[in-house]
Amino acid sequence: MSASNIYDGELDGRMVKVMPTNRITTKSDLSELIANFPYDIFSKRKEESPSEPVERITIVCMGHEPDLKASLFKEVGDYKLDVNIVDILKDKKALQLKRESEGLAVIRDGQVIIESFFPMNLLQKLSLDEQNVEDWKQLVESVLIDFNYDGAVLNPTEIDIPDKKSFVKGVYDIPEDAGTIRIKITDILSESLEIEAVK
């Protein structure tokens, strides 16, 4: 197993290892990690920056033995690790594997049309994937459109904030003097995405 395969991903500069989620993580669950750490890379990093950790790791688990982190440090011995344990049972709020929202707006027949919007963090909280979203408008709190975006500050002239019973329109008439069209879509968690309409 190569070093790159022992982790499940990377988040904010930290390597992420997801432990089996059907049971409490024990010291023996760390053995695969300990056996496959890239010790040659660790040695090089230690030489270059002796006071810095050789690796920053986030371990995600569903419950764990209290001395899990201590036993990992003990096994790795000479190498300084920065280990953060995220226990889903305790830290539900802290588990934010942030993903950028995605969206597409097109210009067609004198209108700007928002074709899709996937607020990834919201979908994750709702345990939905992209295929489950029948209508993106259900997830949106507001749409602001600047028809002459100057590249720096959004000055919306179209403000679509529906009442609780209705949804945003999603299709908007473009004024004749329009230049660069930039759209700010805010989801119901108040997280925003800014995109430019494309022809």
Backbone as JSON Lines, residues from 0, in Angstrom:
{"i":0,"aa":"M","n":[0.85,-1.2,0.0],"ca":[0.0,0.0,0.0],"c":[0.88,1.25,0.0]}
{"i":1,"aa":"S","n":[0.65,2.14,-0.93],"ca":[1.49,3.34,-0.98],"c":[1.0,4.36,0.03]}
{"i":2,"aa":"A","n":[1.89,5.28,0.37],"ca":[1.56,6.29,1.38],"c":[0.32,7.08,0.99]}
{"i":3,"aa":"S","n":[0.19,7.35,-0.3],"ca":[-0.94,8.18,-0.73],"c":[-2.28,7.44,-0.53]}
{"i":4,"aa":"N","n":[-2.22,6.11,-0.48],"ca":[-3.46,5.35,-0.35],"c":[-3.89,5.11,1.09]}
{"i":5,"aa":"I","n":[-3.04,5.46,2.06],"ca":[-3.44,5.17,3.44],"c":[-4.44,6.21,3.94]}
{"i":6,"aa":"Y","n":[-4.51,7.35,3.26],"ca":[-5.46,8.38,3.68],"c":[-6.69,8.36,2.78]}
{"i":7,"aa":"D","n":[-7.77,8.93,3.3],"ca":[-9.01,8.99,2.52],"c":[-9.21,10.32,1.82]}
{"i":8,"aa":"G","n":[-8.31,11.25,2.1],"ca":[-8.45,12.56,1.44],"c":[-7.62,13.6,2.15]}
{"i":9,"aa":"E","n":[-7.81,14.84,1.72],"ca":[-7.07,15.95,2.31],"c":[-8.05,17.08,2.53]}
{"i":10,"aa":"L","n":[-7.93,17.77,3.66],"ca":[-8.83,18.87,3.97],"c":[-8.05,19.94,4.7]}
{"i":11,"aa":"D","n":[-8.04,21.16,4.15],"ca":[-7.36,22.29,4.78],"c":[-5.92,21.96,5.17]}
{"i":12,"aa":"G","n":[-5.2,21.29,4.26],"ca":[-3.8,20.98,4.53],"c":[-3.56,19.83,5.48]}
{"i":13,"aa":"R","n":[-4.63,19.14,5.87],"ca":[-4.48,17.99,6.77],"c":[-4.89,16.73,6.03]}
{"i":14,"aa":"M","n":[-4.17,15.63,6.3],"ca":[-4.55,14.35,5.71],"c":[-5.7,13.78,6.53]}
{"i":15,"aa":"V","n":[-6.7,13.25,5.86],"ca":[-7.88,12.74,6.55],"c":[-7.93,11.22,6.45]}
{"i":16,"aa":"K","n":[-8.12,10.58,7.6],"ca":[-8.29,9.13,7.64],"c":[-9.63,8.83,8.3]}
{"i":17,"aa":"V","n":[-10.51,8.17,7.56],"ca":[-11.82,7.81,8.11],"c":[-11.75,6.38,8.62]}
{"i":18,"aa":"M","n":[-11.99,6.22,9.92],"ca":[-11.94,4.9,10.53],"c":[-13.28,4.16,10.3]}
{"i":19,"aa":"P","n":[-13.32,2.84,10.52],"ca":[-14.59,2.13,10.34],"c":[-15.67,2.79,11.21]}
{"i":20,"aa":"T","n":[-16.82,3.08,10.59],"ca":[-17.84,3.85,11.33],"c":[-18.91,2.98,11.97]}
{"i":21,"aa":"N","n":[-18.73,1.65,11.9],"ca":[-19.74,0.77,12.5],"c":[-19.37,0.35,13.91]}
{"i":22,"aa":"R","n":[-18.27,0.9,14.42],"ca":[-17.85,0.53,15.77],"c":[-16.86,1.56,16.3]}
{"i":23,"aa":"I","n":[-16.54,1.43,17.6],"ca":[-15.58,2.33,18.23],"c":[-14.18,2.04,17.69]}
{"i":24,"aa":"T","n":[-13.43,3.1,17.44],"ca":[-12.07,2.94,16.93],"c":[-11.12,2.58,18.08]}
{"i":25,"aa":"T","n":[-10.34,1.53,17.88],"ca":[-9.4,1.08,18.91],"c":[-7.97,1.27,18.43]}
{"i":26,"aa":"K","n":[-7.05,1.03,19.35],"ca":[-5.62,1.17,19.0],"c":[-5.24,0.25,17.85]}
{"i":27,"aa":"S","n":[-5.85,-0.93,17.79],"ca":[-5.49,-1.87,16.72],"c":[-5.91,-1.34,15.35]}
{"i":28,"aa":"D","n":[-6.91,-0.44,15.31],"ca":[-7.31,0.15,14.03],"c":[-6.22,1.07,13.47]}
{"i":29,"aa":"L","n":[-5.32,1.51,14.34],"ca":[-4.26,2.42,13.88],"c":[-3.11,1.67,13.23]}
{"i":30,"aa":"S","n":[-3.08,0.34,13.4],"ca":[-1.9,-0.42,12.96],"c":[-1.63,-0.27,11.46]}
{"i":31,"aa":"E","n":[-2.68,-0.25,10.66],"ca":[-2.5,-0.1,9.21],"c":[-1.85,1.24,8.88]}
{"i":32,"aa":"L","n":[-2.34,2.26,9.59],"ca":[-1.8,3.62,9.39],"c":[-0.33,3.64,9.79]}
{"i":33,"aa":"I","n":[-0.04,3.12,10.98],"ca":[1.34,3.14,11.51],"c":[2.27,2.34,10.6]}
{"i":34,"aa":"A","n":[1.81,1.2,10.12],"ca":[2.66,0.35,9.28],"c":[2.95,0.99,7.93]}
{"i":35,"aa":"N","n":[2.04,1.82,7.45],"ca":[2.19,2.35,6.08],"c":[2.55,3.82,6.0]}
{"i":36,"aa":"F","n":[2.82,4.45,7.15],"ca":[3.27,5.84,7.1],"c":[4.52,5.95,6.21]}
{"i":37,"aa":"P","n":[4.65,7.05,5.45],"ca":[5.84,7.23,4.6],"c":[7.02,7.74,5.44]}
{"i":38,"aa":"Y","n":[7.66,6.82,6.17],"ca":[8.7,7.24,7.13],"c":[9.89,7.93,6.46]}
{"i":39,"aa":"D","n":[10.18,7.56,5.2],"ca":[11.29,8.25,4.52],"c":[10.97,9.72,4.31]}
{"i":40,"aa":"I","n":[9.69,10.0,3.98],"ca":[9.26,11.41,3.8],"c":[9.27,12.11,5.15]}
{"i":41,"aa":"F","n":[8.81,11.39,6.19],"ca":[8.81,11.96,7.55],"c":[10.24,12.38,7.95]}
{"i":42,"aa":"S","n":[11.22,11.5,7.65],"ca":[12.62,11.79,8.03],"c":[13.11,13.06,7.34]}
{"i":43,"aa":"K","n":[12.77,13.17,6.07],"ca":[13.18,14.35,5.29],"c":[12.56,15.62,5.88]}
{"i":44,"aa":"R","n":[11.26,15.54,6.2],"ca":[10.57,16.72,6.76],"c":[11.15,17.08,8.13]}
{"i":45,"aa":"K","n":[11.48,16.05,8.89],"ca":[12.02,16.29,10.24],"c":[13.37,17.0,10.14]}
{"i":46,"aa":"E","n":[14.18,16.56,9.18],"ca":[15.49,17.19,8.96],"c":[15.35,18.65,8.57]}
{"i":47,"aa":"E","n":[14.39,18.9,7.65],"ca":[14.21,20.27,7.13],"c":[13.64,21.21,8.19]}
{"i":48,"aa":"S","n":[12.66,20.71,8.98],"ca":[12.01,21.55,10.0],"c":[11.82,20.74,11.28]}
{"i":49,"aa":"P","n":[12.89,20.66,12.1],"ca":[12.85,19.8,13.28],"c":[11.71,20.12,14.26]}
{"i":50,"aa":"S","n":[11.31,21.4,14.33],"ca":[10.28,21.75,15.33],"c":[8.85,21.6,14.79]}
{"i":51,"aa":"E","n":[8.73,21.38,13.48],"ca":[7.4,21.27,12.87],"c":[6.93,19.81,12.84]}
{"i":52,"aa":"P","n":[5.6,19.58,12.87],"ca":[5.11,18.2,12.73],"c":[5.43,17.67,11.33]}
{"i":53,"aa":"V","n":[5.73,16.37,11.24],"ca":[6.03,15.79,9.92],"c":[4.75,15.51,9.14]}
{"i":54,"aa":"E","n":[3.64,15.46,9.85],"ca":[2.34,15.26,9.16],"c":[1.24,15.83,10.03]}
{"i":55,"aa":"R","n":[0.23,16.4,9.36],"ca":[-0.97,16.87,10.07],"c":[-2.11,15.95,9.65]}
{"i":56,"aa":"I","n":[-2.69,15.27,10.62],"ca":[-3.68,14.23,10.31],"c":[-4.98,14.49,11.08]}
{"i":57,"aa":"T","n":[-6.09,14.32,10.38],"ca":[-7.4,14.33,11.04],"c":[-7.97,12.92,10.94]}
{"i":58,"aa":"I","n":[-8.28,12.36,12.1],"ca":[-8.87,11.01,12.14],"c":[-10.36,11.16,12.45]}
{"i":59,"aa":"V","n":[-11.18,10.63,11.55],"ca":[-12.64,10.7,11.74],"c":[-13.13,9.34,12.21]}
{"i":60,"aa":"C","n":[-13.87,9.32,13.33],"ca":[-14.34,8.04,13.85],"c":[-15.71,8.19,14.51]}
{"i":61,"aa":"M","n":[-16.32,7.05,14.8],"ca":[-17.61,7.02,15.52],"c":[-17.32,6.45,16.9]}
{"i":62,"aa":"G","n":[-16.81,7.28,17.78],"ca":[-16.41,6.79,19.1],"c":[-15.0,6.25,19.03]}
{"i":63,"aa":"H","n":[-14.23,6.44,20.12],"ca":[-12.84,5.94,20.12],"c":[-12.35,5.72,21.54]}
{"i":64,"aa":"E","n":[-11.33,4.87,21.67],"ca":[-10.7,4.66,22.97],"c":[-10.04,5.96,23.42]}
{"i":65,"aa":"P","n":[-10.11,6.27,24.73],"ca":[-9.62,7.57,25.2],"c":[-8.14,7.82,24.93]}
{"i":66,"aa":"D","n":[-7.31,6.76,24.91],"ca":[-5.87,6.98,24.73],"c":[-5.41,6.76,23.29]}
{"i":67,"aa":"L","n":[-6.35,6.89,22.36],"ca":[-6.05,6.62,20.95],"c":[-4.9,7.5,20.43]}
{"i":68,"aa":"K","n":[-5.01,8.79,20.69],"ca":[-4.0,9.73,20.18],"c":[-2.65,9.44,20.82]}
{"i":69,"aa":"A","n":[-2.64,9.21,22.13],"ca":[-1.39,8.95,22.86],"c":[-0.7,7.7,22.33]}
{"i":70,"aa":"S","n":[-1.49,6.67,22.02],"ca":[-0.86,5.44,21.54],"c":[-0.3,5.62,20.13]}
{"i":71,"aa":"L","n":[-0.93,6.48,19.33],"ca":[-0.4,6.77,18.0],"c":[0.95,7.47,18.12]}
{"i":72,"aa":"F","n":[1.02,8.47,19.01],"ca":[2.28,9.19,19.23],"c":[3.37,8.22,19.69]}
{"i":73,"aa":"K","n":[2.99,7.32,20.59],"ca":[3.96,6.38,21.16],"c":[4.52,5.46,20.07]}
{"i":74,"aa":"E","n":[3.63,4.96,19.21],"ca":[4.05,4.04,18.15],"c":[4.97,4.71,17.14]}
{"i":75,"aa":"V","n":[4.7,5.98,16.86],"ca":[5.46,6.67,15.82],"c":[6.79,7.19,16.38]}
{"i":76,"aa":"G","n":[6.83,7.3,17.7],"ca":[8.09,7.58,18.39],"c":[8.74,8.89,18.05]}
{"i":77,"aa":"D","n":[9.79,8.84,17.23],"ca":[10.64,10.01,16.99],"c":[9.98,11.09,16.15]}
{"i":78,"aa":"Y","n":[8.88,10.78,15.5],"ca":[8.29,11.75,14.57],"c":[7.14,12.51,15.23]}
{"i":79,"aa":"K","n":[7.19,13.81,15.06],"ca":[6.17,14.66,15.66],"c":[4.96,14.73,14.71]}
{"i":80,"aa":"L","n":[3.81,14.35,15.23],"ca":[2.58,14.4,14.42],"c":[1.63,15.43,15.03]}
{"i":81,"aa":"D","n":[0.85,16.06,14.17],"ca":[-0.24,16.93,14.63],"c":[-1.51,16.15,14.34]}
{"i":82,"aa":"V","n":[-2.13,15.59,15.38],"ca":[-3.29,14.72,15.19],"c":[-4.54,15.37,15.77]}
{"i":83,"aa":"N","n":[-5.58,15.39,14.96],"ca":[-6.86,15.91,15.4],"c":[-7.88,14.78,15.25]}
{"i":84,"aa":"I","n":[-8.55,14.4,16.33],"ca":[-9.55,13.33,16.23],"c":[-10.94,13.96,16.21]}
{"i":85,"aa":"V","n":[-11.66,13.7,15.13],"ca":[-13.05,14.18,15.03],"c":[-13.96,12.99,15.27]}
{"i":86,"aa":"D","n":[-14.63,13.03,16.42],"ca":[-15.54,11.94,16.8],"c":[-16.95,12.36,16.4]}
{"i":87,"aa":"I","n":[-17.49,11.69,15.4],"ca":[-18.79,12.1,14.86],"c":[-19.88,12.06,15.94]}
{"i":88,"aa":"L","n":[-19.75,11.12,16.88],"ca":[-20.77,11.01,17.93],"c":[-20.78,12.25,18.82]}
{"i":89,"aa":"K","n":[-19.58,12.83,19.03],"ca":[-19.49,13.99,19.92],"c":[-19.48,15.3,19.15]}
{"i":90,"aa":"D","n":[-18.85,15.27,17.97],"ca":[-18.57,16.53,17.27],"c":[-19.4,16.71,16.02]}
{"i":91,"aa":"K","n":[-20.67,16.37,16.09],"ca":[-21.47,16.47,14.86],"c":[-21.38,17.87,14.26]}
{"i":92,"aa":"K","n":[-21.4,18.87,15.13],"ca":[-21.36,20.24,14.62],"c":[-20.01,20.56,14.01]}
{"i":93,"aa":"A","n":[-18.96,19.95,14.55],"ca":[-17.61,20.28,14.09],"c":[-17.27,19.62,12.77]}
{"i":94,"aa":"L","n":[-18.04,18.62,12.39],"ca":[-17.7,17.88,11.17],"c":[-18.19,18.65,9.96]}
{"i":95,"aa":"Q","n":[-17.34,19.51,9.47],"ca":[-17.69,20.3,8.3],"c":[-16.68,20.02,7.2]}
{"i":96,"aa":"L","n":[-16.94,19.02,6.42],"ca":[-16.05,18.77,5.28],"c":[-16.52,19.71,4.18]}
{"i":97,"aa":"K","n":[-16.01,20.91,4.23],"ca":[-16.5,21.99,3.36],"c":[-16.32,21.66,1.89]}
{"i":98,"aa":"R","n":[-17.39,21.87,1.15],"ca":[-17.27,21.75,-0.3],"c":[-17.87,23.02,-0.91]}
{"i":99,"aa":"E","n":[-17.25,23.47,-1.95],"ca":[-17.73,24.68,-2.6],"c":[-19.08,24.4,-3.28]}
{"i":100,"aa":"S","n":[-19.95,25.39,-3.2],"ca":[-21.2,25.28,-3.95],"c":[-20.9,25.4,-5.44]}
{"i":101,"aa":"E","n":[-21.8,24.86,-6.24],"ca":[-21.62,24.93,-7.69],"c":[-22.9,25.43,-8.32]}
{"i":102,"aa":"G","n":[-22.77,26.12,-9.45],"ca":[-23.96,26.6,-10.13],"c":[-23.64,27.01,-11.56]}
{"i":103,"aa":"L","n":[-24.7,27.16,-12.34],"ca":[-24.52,27.57,-13.74],"c":[-25.65,28.52,-14.12]}
{"i":104,"aa":"A","n":[-25.27,29.67,-14.69],"ca":[-26.26,30.63,-15.19],"c":[-25.91,30.94,-16.64]}
{"i":105,"aa":"V","n":[-26.91,30.91,-17.51],"ca":[-26.66,31.15,-18.93],"c":[-27.49,32.34,-19.43]}
{"i":106,"aa":"I","n":[-27.0,32.95,-20.49],"ca":[-27.72,34.06,-21.14],"c":[-28.37,33.5,-22.39]}
{"i":107,"aa":"R","n":[-29.7,33.65,-22.47],"ca":[-30.42,33.12,-23.62],"c":[-31.65,33.98,-23.9]}
{"i":108,"aa":"D","n":[-31.8,34.41,-25.15],"ca":[-32.99,35.17,-25.58],"c":[-33.28,36.37,-24.68]}
{"i":109,"aa":"G","n":[-32.23,37.12,-24.37],"ca":[-32.45,38.35,-23.59],"c":[-32.73,38.11,-22.11]}
{"i":110,"aa":"Q","n":[-32.5,36.9,-21.67],"ca":[-32.74,36.6,-20.26],"c":[-31.52,35.89,-19.67]}
{"i":111,"aa":"V","n":[-31.37,36.05,-18.36],"ca":[-30.37,35.24,-17.66],"c":[-31.13,34.14,-16.94]}
{"i":112,"aa":"I","n":[-30.69,32.9,-17.16],"ca":[-31.4,31.74,-16.62],"c":[-30.43,30.96,-15.71]}
{"i":113,"aa":"I","n":[-30.84,30.79,-14.46],"ca":[-30.02,29.96,-13.56],"c":[-30.42,28.51,-13.82]}
{"i":114,"aa":"E","n":[-29.53,27.76,-14.44],"ca":[-29.85,26.39,-14.83],"c":[-29.67,25.39,-13.7]}
{"i":115,"aa":"S","n":[-28.65,25.62,-12.87],"ca":[-28.45,24.68,-11.77],"c":[-27.76,25.36,-10.6]}
{"i":116,"aa":"F","n":[-28.0,24.83,-9.42],"ca":[-27.36,25.32,-8.21],"c":[-27.28,24.17,-7.23]}
{"i":117,"aa":"F","n":[-26.05,23.84,-6.83],"ca":[-25.84,22.75,-5.87],"c":[-25.09,23.29,-4.65]}
{"i":118,"aa":"P","n":[-25.83,23.65,-3.59],"ca":[-25.15,24.11,-2.36],"c":[-24.63,22.88,-1.61]}
{"i":119,"aa":"M","n":[-23.35,22.54,-1.83],"ca":[-22.82,21.24,-1.39],"c":[-22.92,21.0,0.12]}
{"i":120,"aa":"N","n":[-22.64,22.03,0.93],"ca":[-22.71,21.83,2.39],"c":[-24.12,21.57,2.85]}
{"i":121,"aa":"L","n":[-25.06,22.29,2.24],"ca":[-26.47,22.09,2.58],"c":[-26.92,20.69,2.16]}
{"i":122,"aa":"L","n":[-26.53,20.28,0.97],"ca":[-26.91,18.94,0.5],"c":[-26.32,17.87,1.41]}
{"i":123,"aa":"Q","n":[-25.09,18.13,1.88],"ca":[-24.45,17.17,2.78],"c":[-25.22,17.09,4.09]}
{"i":124,"aa":"K","n":[-25.63,18.25,4.62],"ca":[-26.39,18.25,5.87],"c":[-27.73,17.53,5.71]}
{"i":125,"aa":"L","n":[-28.31,17.69,4.53],"ca":[-29.61,17.04,4.28],"c":[-29.42,15.6,3.8]}
{"i":126,"aa":"S","n":[-28.14,15.19,3.71],"ca":[-27.79,13.85,3.2],"c":[-28.39,13.6,1.82]}
{"i":127,"aa":"L","n":[-28.28,14.6,0.97],"ca":[-28.79,14.46,-0.4],"c":[-27.6,14.48,-1.35]}
{"i":128,"aa":"D","n":[-27.75,13.85,-2.48],"ca":[-26.76,14.07,-3.52],"c":[-27.43,14.88,-4.63]}
{"i":129,"aa":"E","n":[-26.67,15.23,-5.64],"ca":[-27.18,16.14,-6.66],"c":[-28.43,15.58,-7.35]}
{"i":130,"aa":"Q","n":[-28.48,14.26,-7.48],"ca":[-29.61,13.65,-8.2],"c":[-30.94,13.8,-7.44]}
{"i":131,"aa":"N","n":[-30.85,14.01,-6.11],"ca":[-32.08,14.06,-5.32],"c":[-32.74,15.43,-5.3]}
{"i":132,"aa":"V","n":[-32.07,16.41,-5.87],"ca":[-32.63,17.77,-5.81],"c":[-33.53,17.99,-7.02]}
{"i":133,"aa":"E","n":[-34.83,17.95,-6.77],"ca":[-35.8,18.1,-7.86],"c":[-35.74,19.53,-8.41]}
{"i":134,"aa":"D","n":[-35.72,20.48,-7.49],"ca":[-35.75,21.88,-7.91],"c":[-34.82,22.67,-7.01]}
{"i":135,"aa":"W","n":[-33.73,23.18,-7.58],"ca":[-32.75,23.92,-6.78],"c":[-33.36,25.11,-6.06]}
{"i":136,"aa":"K","n":[-34.47,25.62,-6.61],"ca":[-35.08,26.83,-6.02],"c":[-35.56,26.6,-4.57]}
{"i":137,"aa":"Q","n":[-35.86,25.33,-4.26],"ca":[-36.3,25.01,-2.89],"c":[-35.21,25.31,-1.86]}
{"i":138,"aa":"L","n":[-33.96,25.33,-2.32],"ca":[-32.83,25.46,-1.39],"c":[-32.29,26.89,-1.32]}
{"i":139,"aa":"V","n":[-32.95,27.81,-2.02],"ca":[-32.39,29.16,-2.17],"c":[-33.2,30.2,-1.39]}
{"i":140,"aa":"E","n":[-32.45,31.05,-0.7],"ca":[-33.06,32.13,0.08],"c":[-33.18,33.4,-0.76]}
{"i":141,"aa":"S","n":[-32.16,33.67,-1.58],"ca":[-32.2,34.9,-2.38],"c":[-31.28,34.81,-3.59]}
{"i":142,"aa":"V","n":[-31.63,35.6,-4.6],"ca":[-30.78,35.77,-5.79],"c":[-30.59,37.26,-6.01]}
{"i":143,"aa":"L","n":[-29.34,37.69,-6.09],"ca":[-29.03,39.1,-6.36],"c":[-28.25,39.15,-7.67]}
{"i":144,"aa":"I","n":[-28.64,40.07,-8.55],"ca":[-27.96,40.15,-9.85],"c":[-27.45,41.56,-10.1]}
{"i":145,"aa":"D","n":[-26.16,41.63,-10.45],"ca":[-25.55,42.89,-10.88],"c":[-25.36,42.76,-12.39]}
{"i":146,"aa":"F","n":[-26.11,43.57,-13.16],"ca":[-26.05,43.46,-14.62],"c":[-24.85,44.2,-15.22]}
{"i":147,"aa":"N","n":[-24.16,44.99,-14.4],"ca":[-22.96,45.68,-14.86],"c":[-21.86,45.54,-13.82]}
{"i":148,"aa":"Y","n":[-21.41,44.3,-13.62],"ca":[-20.42,44.01,-12.58],"c":[-19.09,44.63,-12.96]}
{"i":149,"aa":"D","n":[-18.49,45.37,-12.01],"ca":[-17.24,46.08,-12.31],"c":[-15.99,45.25,-11.98]}
{"i":150,"aa":"G","n":[-16.2,44.01,-11.57],"ca":[-15.05,43.16,-11.25],"c":[-14.62,43.25,-9.8]}
{"i":151,"aa":"A","n":[-15.23,44.15,-9.05],"ca":[-14.81,44.31,-7.65],"c":[-15.99,44.21,-6.68]}
{"i":152,"aa":"V","n":[-16.97,45.09,-6.86],"ca":[-18.08,45.15,-5.9],"c":[-19.38,44.76,-6.58]}
{"i":153,"aa":"L","n":[-20.14,43.91,-5.93],"ca":[-21.45,43.51,-6.46],"c":[-22.47,44.59,-6.12]}
{"i":154,"aa":"N","n":[-23.04,45.23,-7.14],"ca":[-24.1,46.23,-6.94],"c":[-25.37,45.71,-7.6]}
{"i":155,"aa":"P","n":[-26.13,44.88,-6.88],"ca":[-27.29,44.25,-7.52],"c":[-28.41,45.23,-7.82]}
{"i":156,"aa":"T","n":[-28.96,45.11,-9.04],"ca":[-30.15,45.9,-9.38],"c":[-31.38,44.99,-9.41]}
{"i":157,"aa":"E","n":[-31.15,43.7,-9.53],"ca":[-32.24,42.73,-9.46],"c":[-32.09,42.0,-8.13]}
{"i":158,"aa":"I","n":[-33.11,42.13,-7.27],"ca":[-33.06,41.48,-5.95],"c":[-34.3,40.6,-5.82]}
{"i":159,"aa":"D","n":[-34.06,39.3,-5.77],"ca":[-35.16,38.34,-5.73],"c":[-35.13,37.63,-4.38]}
{"i":160,"aa":"I","n":[-35.94,38.14,-3.45],"ca":[-36.05,37.5,-2.13],"c":[-37.52,37.15,-1.92]}
{"i":161,"aa":"P","n":[-37.92,35.91,-2.22],"ca":[-39.34,35.56,-2.14],"c":[-39.82,35.42,-0.69]}
{"i":162,"aa":"D","n":[-41.14,35.43,-0.52],"ca":[-41.65,35.15,0.82],"c":[-41.55,33.65,1.06]}
{"i":163,"aa":"K","n":[-41.9,33.26,2.28],"ca":[-41.69,31.85,2.68],"c":[-42.5,30.85,1.84]}
{"i":164,"aa":"K","n":[-43.59,31.32,1.23],"ca":[-44.45,30.39,0.5],"c":[-44.03,30.18,-0.96]}
{"i":165,"aa":"S","n":[-43.15,31.04,-1.46],"ca":[-42.79,30.91,-2.87],"c":[-41.27,30.8,-3.04]}
{"i":166,"aa":"F","n":[-40.85,30.54,-4.27],"ca":[-39.43,30.35,-4.56],"c":[-38.92,31.5,-5.41]}
{"i":167,"aa":"V","n":[-37.59,31.6,-5.51],"ca":[-37.0,32.59,-6.42],"c":[-37.41,32.24,-7.86]}
{"i":168,"aa":"K","n":[-37.36,33.26,-8.74],"ca":[-37.84,33.05,-10.11],"c":[-36.88,32.19,-10.94]}
{"i":169,"aa":"G","n":[-35.59,32.51,-10.86],"ca":[-34.6,31.72,-11.6],"c":[-34.38,32.18,-13.04]}
{"i":170,"aa":"V","n":[-35.32,33.01,-13.56],"ca":[-35.19,33.56,-14.92],"c":[-35.43,35.06,-14.83]}
{"i":171,"aa":"Y","n":[-34.5,35.83,-15.4],"ca":[-34.58,37.29,-15.23],"c":[-34.3,37.98,-16.55]}
{"i":172,"aa":"D","n":[-35.08,39.06,-16.83],"ca":[-34.86,39.84,-18.05],"c":[-33.59,40.67,-17.92]}
{"i":173,"aa":"I","n":[-32.82,40.7,-19.0],"ca":[-31.56,41.45,-19.0],"c":[-31.81,42.84,-19.56]}
{"i":174,"aa":"P","n":[-31.44,43.9,-18.82],"ca":[-31.62,45.26,-19.37],"c":[-30.7,45.49,-20.57]}
{"i":175,"aa":"E","n":[-31.07,46.45,-21.41],"ca":[-30.33,46.66,-22.66],"c":[-28.89,47.11,-22.44]}
{"i":176,"aa":"D","n":[-28.65,47.85,-21.35],"ca":[-27.3,48.38,-21.14],"c":[-26.42,47.43,-20.32]}
{"i":177,"aa":"A","n":[-26.79,46.17,-20.26],"ca":[-26.05,45.21,-19.41],"c":[-24.64,44.96,-19.92]}
{"i":178,"aa":"G","n":[-23.72,44.73,-18.98],"ca":[-22.34,44.37,-19.32],"c":[-22.09,42.97,-18.77]}
{"i":179,"aa":"T","n":[-21.12,42.88,-17.87],"ca":[-20.84,41.59,-17.22],"c":[-21.93,41.32,-16.19]}
{"i":180,"aa":"I","n":[-22.54,40.15,-16.27],"ca":[-23.64,39.82,-15.35],"c":[-23.12,38.87,-14.28]}
{"i":181,"aa":"R","n":[-23.16,39.35,-13.04],"ca":[-22.72,38.51,-11.91],"c":[-23.89,38.27,-10.98]}
{"i":182,"aa":"I","n":[-23.98,37.03,-10.54],"ca":[-25.14,36.6,-9.75],"c":[-24.68,36.06,-8.41]}
{"i":183,"aa":"K","n":[-25.36,36.47,-7.35],"ca":[-25.06,35.94,-6.02],"c":[-26.27,35.14,-5.56]}
{"i":184,"aa":"I","n":[-26.05,33.84,-5.35],"ca":[-27.13,32.96,-4.91],"c":[-26.84,32.58,-3.46]}
{"i":185,"aa":"T","n":[-27.8,32.81,-2.58],"ca":[-27.62,32.47,-1.17],"c":[-28.59,31.37,-0.8]}
{"i":186,"aa":"D","n":[-28.04,30.29,-0.21],"ca":[-28.92,29.16,0.14],"c":[-29.55,29.37,1.51]}
{"i":187,"aa":"I","n":[-30.37,28.43,1.94],"ca":[-31.13,28.61,3.18],"c":[-30.26,28.44,4.43]}
{"i":188,"aa":"L","n":[-28.97,28.11,4.24],"ca":[-28.02,28.11,5.37],"c":[-27.26,29.43,5.4]}
{"i":189,"aa":"S","n":[-27.66,30.35,4.5],"ca":[-27.01,31.67,4.36],"c":[-25.58,31.57,3.83]}
{"i":190,"aa":"E","n":[-25.28,30.48,3.1],"ca":[-23.99,30.37,2.41],"c":[-24.2,30.81,0.97]}
{"i":191,"aa":"S","n":[-23.25,31.58,0.45],"ca":[-23.45,32.18,-0.87],"c":[-22.47,31.67,-1.92]}
{"i":192,"aa":"L","n":[-22.94,31.73,-3.16],"ca":[-22.09,31.43,-4.3],"c":[-22.25,32.59,-5.28]}
{"i":193,"aa":"E","n":[-21.11,33.07,-5.82],"ca":[-21.18,34.1,-6.86],"c":[-20.68,33.51,-8.16]}
{"i":194,"aa":"I","n":[-21.48,33.68,-9.22],"ca":[-21.08,33.19,-10.54],"c":[-21.38,34.25,-11.58]}
{"i":195,"aa":"E","n":[-20.72,34.13,-12.73],"ca":[-21.01,35.04,-13.84],"c":[-21.8,34.27,-14.88]}
{"i":196,"aa":"A","n":[-22.79,34.95,-15.47],"ca":[-23.61,34.31,-16.5],"c":[-22.79,34.13,-17.76]}
{"i":197,"aa":"V","n":[-22.97,32.97,-18.39],"ca":[-22.23,32.69,-19.61],"c":[-23.17,32.57,-20.8]}
{"i":198,"aa":"K","n":[-22.65,32.95,-21.99],"ca":[-23.49,32.86,-23.2],"c":[-23.46,31.46,-23.73]}
